Amino acid sequence: MNKEKIVQKINKWIDNATGKGSRQLARLTSRRSFLGKLGLSIVGMSSLPLLPVARSLGAEGITELGDPKSCDYWRYCAIGGTLCACCGGTEKSCPPGTELSLVTWVGTCRNPVDDKDYLISYNDCCGKTVCSRCSCGRTEREKPFYYQPKNSSILWCFGTESQAYHCTIALVKGEYN
């Protein structure tokens, strides 16, 4: 069999399979239903780059020095808010009765112990009134407000039951290379 006949058979098979699939889809769904699902999937896929990224790069074993209740703590190089470590939580966990926001801003902070840069995720803890202790506003390497994902001047209580801001935690996501 020559090359042209093989290509023709493959093309015919693709045409038949596509036609059969299209007719099956038309029998099972209405145009309105199909267009609605198509639009929903396009909108959903376009929002994927906006979702927070979970990168666990083995950051649990890093050595740290300093007081997590102090604004000078190395993880807080780009924090803007109240420290959860002063409000019943820790630098890594929200206080009881609050909910961790799924939306975050990030910073790159240098750990003075190993002199390496780490990607830090700043998450707001939401659901209670603002804690008035240990307010910090460090803005090293912060971008201007027009680029929102790198700006800490926004309340990030999105995707939570309550949008009331309480405090902020700083999670080490991994070493920045």
C-alpha positions as CSV (number, residue, x, y, z in Angstrom):
1,M,0.0,0.0,0.0
2,N,1.4,3.4,-0.9
3,K,1.7,6.3,1.4
4,E,-1.1,8.3,-0.2
5,K,-3.7,5.6,0.3
6,I,-2.6,5.2,4.0
7,V,-3.0,8.9,4.5
8,Q,-6.5,8.8,2.8
9,K,-7.6,6.0,5.0
10,I,-6.4,7.8,8.1
11,N,-8.2,11.0,7.0
12,K,-11.4,9.1,6.3
13,W,-11.3,7.4,9.7
14,I,-10.8,10.8,11.4
15,D,-13.7,12.3,9.4
16,N,-16.0,9.4,10.3
17,A,-15.0,9.4,14.0
18,T,-15.5,13.2,14.2
19,G,-18.8,13.0,12.4
20,K,-20.1,10.2,14.6
21,G,-18.9,12.0,17.8
22,S,-20.6,15.2,16.6
23,R,-23.9,13.5,15.9
24,Q,-23.8,11.7,19.2
25,L,-23.1,15.0,21.0
26,A,-26.0,16.6,19.1
27,R,-28.4,13.8,20.1
28,L,-27.5,14.1,23.8
29,T,-27.3,17.9,24.4
30,S,-29.1,21.0,23.2
31,R,-27.2,23.9,21.6
32,R,-28.0,26.1,24.6
33,S,-26.7,23.5,27.1
34,F,-23.6,22.9,25.0
35,L,-22.8,26.6,24.7
36,G,-23.4,27.1,28.4
37,K,-21.0,24.3,29.3
38,L,-18.5,25.5,26.8
39,G,-18.6,29.0,28.1
40,L,-18.4,27.9,31.7
41,S,-15.3,25.8,30.9
42,I,-13.6,28.6,29.1
43,V,-14.2,31.0,32.0
44,G,-13.1,28.4,34.5
45,M,-9.9,27.6,32.6
46,S,-9.1,31.3,32.2
47,S,-9.2,31.8,36.0
48,L,-6.7,29.0,36.7
49,P,-3.7,31.3,36.5
50,L,-5.4,33.5,39.2
51,L,-5.6,30.6,41.7
52,P,-3.0,30.3,44.4
53,V,-0.2,27.9,43.7
54,A,0.6,25.2,46.2
55,R,4.3,24.5,46.1
56,S,5.7,22.4,48.9
57,L,9.4,22.3,48.2
58,G,10.6,20.9,51.5
59,A,10.6,24.1,53.4
60,E,9.8,22.4,56.7
61,G,13.4,21.7,57.5
62,I,14.9,25.2,57.4
63,T,16.6,26.6,60.4
64,E,15.1,29.9,61.7
65,L,16.1,32.4,64.3
66,G,14.2,35.4,65.6
67,D,11.0,36.3,67.3
68,P,7.8,35.6,65.2
69,K,6.1,38.3,67.3
70,S,8.4,41.0,66.0
71,C,8.1,42.8,62.7
72,D,11.8,42.3,62.2
73,Y,11.4,38.5,61.9
74,W,12.9,37.5,58.6
75,R,9.7,36.0,57.1
76,Y,7.9,39.3,57.3
77,C,10.0,41.2,54.7
78,A,6.9,42.0,52.6
79,I,4.1,41.7,55.2
80,G,1.3,44.3,55.5
81,G,-1.0,43.6,58.4
82,T,-1.2,42.3,61.9
83,L,0.9,39.3,62.9
84,C,-1.1,36.2,63.8
85,A,1.7,35.2,66.2
86,C,0.5,38.0,68.5
87,C,-3.2,37.2,68.1
88,G,-3.5,33.6,69.3
89,G,-2.0,31.9,66.3
90,T,1.6,31.4,65.0
91,E,3.6,32.7,62.1
92,K,2.3,29.5,60.2
93,S,-1.2,29.1,61.5
94,C,-4.4,31.1,62.0
95,P,-5.8,31.7,65.5
96,P,-8.8,29.6,66.5
97,G,-12.1,30.9,65.2
98,T,-10.6,32.3,62.0
99,E,-10.4,30.9,58.5
100,L,-7.4,30.9,56.2
101,S,-7.9,32.9,53.0
102,L,-7.3,30.9,49.8
103,V,-6.0,34.0,48.1
104,T,-2.5,35.1,48.9
105,W,0.3,37.5,48.0
106,V,3.9,36.5,47.9
107,G,7.3,37.9,48.7
108,T,10.9,36.7,48.6
109,C,12.7,37.0,51.9
110,R,16.3,36.2,52.8
111,N,16.8,33.8,55.8
112,P,19.8,35.2,57.8
113,V,20.7,31.7,59.1
114,D,21.5,30.1,55.8
115,D,21.7,33.3,53.7
116,K,19.2,31.9,51.1
117,D,16.1,33.5,49.6
118,Y,12.7,31.8,50.2
119,L,9.3,32.3,48.6
120,I,6.9,33.4,51.3
121,S,3.2,33.2,51.0
122,Y,1.2,35.8,53.1
123,N,-2.3,34.6,53.9
124,D,-4.9,36.6,55.7
125,C,-6.8,34.9,58.5
126,C,-10.5,36.0,58.3
127,G,-13.7,35.8,60.3
128,K,-13.0,37.9,63.4
129,T,-12.5,41.6,63.9
130,V,-9.0,42.9,63.3
131,C,-6.5,42.2,66.0
132,S,-4.9,45.4,67.1
133,R,-1.6,44.0,68.3
134,C,1.7,43.7,66.4
135,S,0.8,45.6,63.2
136,C,3.6,45.6,60.6
137,G,4.0,47.3,57.3
138,R,7.2,46.1,55.6
139,T,7.3,46.6,51.9
140,E,10.7,45.4,50.7
141,R,10.5,44.5,47.0
142,E,6.8,45.4,47.0
143,K,5.3,46.3,43.6
144,P,3.1,49.4,43.1
145,F,-0.6,49.0,43.6
146,Y,-1.4,48.6,39.9
147,Y,0.0,45.0,40.0
148,Q,-2.3,43.6,42.7
149,P,-0.8,40.1,43.2
150,K,2.4,41.6,44.5
151,N,0.9,44.3,46.7
152,S,0.1,43.9,50.3
153,S,-2.2,46.9,50.7
154,I,-5.3,44.8,49.8
155,L,-7.4,42.7,52.2
156,W,-7.2,39.2,50.8
157,C,-10.2,37.6,52.6
158,F,-11.7,36.1,49.4
159,G,-13.2,32.7,49.2
160,T,-13.9,32.7,53.0
161,E,-17.2,32.6,54.8
162,S,-16.5,36.1,56.3
163,Q,-14.5,38.8,54.7
164,A,-13.6,40.4,58.0
165,Y,-9.8,40.6,58.3
166,H,-8.1,39.5,61.6
167,C,-4.4,38.9,61.0
168,T,-1.8,37.6,58.6
169,I,0.5,34.5,58.5
170,A,3.7,33.9,56.6
171,L,4.2,30.5,55.1
172,V,7.5,29.4,53.6
173,K,6.7,27.7,50.3
174,G,10.3,26.8,49.3
175,E,13.7,28.1,48.3
176,Y,13.7,30.7,45.7
177,N,16.2,29.9,42.9
